[in-house]
């Protein structure tokens, strides 16, 4: 069988990456080599020479750079510009929800709207980084499981890089996601199971040498792309952190990545020791992190019978469970579950009151904020940031239109 990748990057070049590190044991791994999980089956984290970065990555330097995720290049793993795989990952806006907040007796409610990214979701950040590194390593074929948006991003960035991609998704994945995956060049297969069942197929194929496994946190670089959400947020808030972050949590890569980003920014002297309270938001029909958090456990058991309309957070088991729980606890945050009815009501309210169409997972963060304010977990006027992980236009919307017959008299006053 033809090798799917070269074992090493062959050229030495200047970089700030020093090594990779097992997130559980701290064991060091060489940079510039293809890695999956660590020897104990846990995610690897990229480490940098932060003292050297500190001399290069300054507020003044950033002010001169384009407003995209690659502006933080000293804290990213891609060594050579020609290996960047981009579809235009511009900085996403922070949008306030004043009327939605006021209706719940609150204020200072902000949304980081990740639906503005290529392929319409925050998956673009992590997948762009992982595919860029795959390109650098000469990987020619990639597979992954998805609940929809990650697969769409992989298809697009894989096509952009000229890398063959294969995607497996649960058979009830939103139709728009399945079709956009295929339209953007991947082979997509519907599987009669959940995302971890799809992941098992991917793992078996990778073990047999058919492709490289790009599953969540099973390679080191998607987290580096996702952490740019935290870098960008801090810069947009005037080099400050919010009081609270509500994050829709399935695999949790973004939550883990942002927590890593805040630590790196403090080491660089760009922020102080203040941290936002991290709120991991899940659906009541799939809440393994909430159950583990409330039980005081370090790891989460698989959630059986997972079911929620918010497909992106329907992840029964996460390989980075202990990293999610660690970040939540260290920050003084909590893990919360909301009902499908509440999250869909939140989607409707944000659209009608403030004109921002959230995805169901984004709606879950608004529902959780309301719940947290009502319970006194979050102050009504604390600066809270919700993450809307995808454009709401990807999801089915109810038809509330009415019809008019232009050939009949129209009662204009009644319209």
C-alpha positions, 0 to 999 in steps of 0.5 A: 500500500502506498504510504499516506504520509511521510514520517517527518518534515524533512527541512529544518526551519525556524519555529516557536514550536518546541515539542508536543506533550501528553495532556495527562502524563506530561510525556514529551513527543518530538515536533515535526513528526506525525502523531495521533494520541499519546501512548496512554491514549490521550490528546497531545498538546503543542508547546511553544517557546513562549519567551521567544514568542514574547519578543515577536507577538506584541500588541503593536505587531498584531495591529499591523496584521490582517484581521484573520486567524493566521495573525497569531502565527507565533502561537500556531504550529504551521511552519511554512507559509506555503502550507497554510490552507485558507478559505478566508478565516476572517475574525468573527464579530461580537454581537450584543443581544440587548433586548434578549438580555433585558427580557431576562432581566440582564444586560452586557450579553454578547455573542461571538458569532462563529457562523461568519467563518468559511463553511458557516461554522467554527469548525473551519478554525480547527480543520484549517489548521489540521489540514494545513499540518496534514499538507505539511506532513504529506498526508494524502487521505483523511477520514473523520466522523462528524455530526455535520459541520466538521465534516463540511469543513473537512470536505472544503479544506481537504479539497482546497489542499488536494487531500482526499477526504472520507466522512462518516456521519450518523444517519440522522445528521441534518440533510444540509450538512450531508449534502454540503459535505458531498458537494465540497468533494468528500465521500460521505457515508451515513451510518446507523449509529451515533458519532462515536460509532462513526469514530470506531469505523474511522479508527479501524480504517486508520489502524489498517492504513487506509487513511489518517484519523482526524477525529476530535482531539485524536491529532494535536492541531485542531485544538490549535486552530480552535484556540484562536477563538480565545486569542481573538476574543481577548484582543477584541475585548481590549486585551481583557477577558469576559466574566463568563463564557458559555460554550456549547460542548460536545467534543469540547475542543474549543473550550479546551483550546481557549483555556490553553490560549488564556494561559499562553497569553498570560505567559506572554504578558498580554493579559493578567491572571484573571480568567473567565468562568467557563460554562460547558453547555450540553443538552439534557438528552446528551449531558455526559460532562454535566453528569461527571461534573456534578458527581465530582468525577475526572472522566465522563462515562458514555451517555447512552441513548443520546438524543437532542435537536442540537446535533453538534453537541450530541457527543456521547463520549469525548476523548478530552473529557478530563480536559473539559472538566479540568478547565471548567473547575479551574475557572470556577465554572460549571457544566449545565444542561438545557432542554431542547424546548428551551434551546429552540425557544432561545433561538426564536427569541434572539432572532425576533428580539435582536435579529441574530439567528442562532444555530441550535447549539448557540441557542443552548448557550442562551438558554443556559445563560438565562438559567444561570442568571435565574439561579444566581450563578451568573450576575445579570450585568456580568459580561457574558459571552455566548458562542454561536458555533454555526450560522442558523441558516444551516438548520430547518426553519418553520414556515410562518408565511401567509399567502395573498391572491393578487387578483383579489382585493387586498385589505392592506390595513389588516396586513 
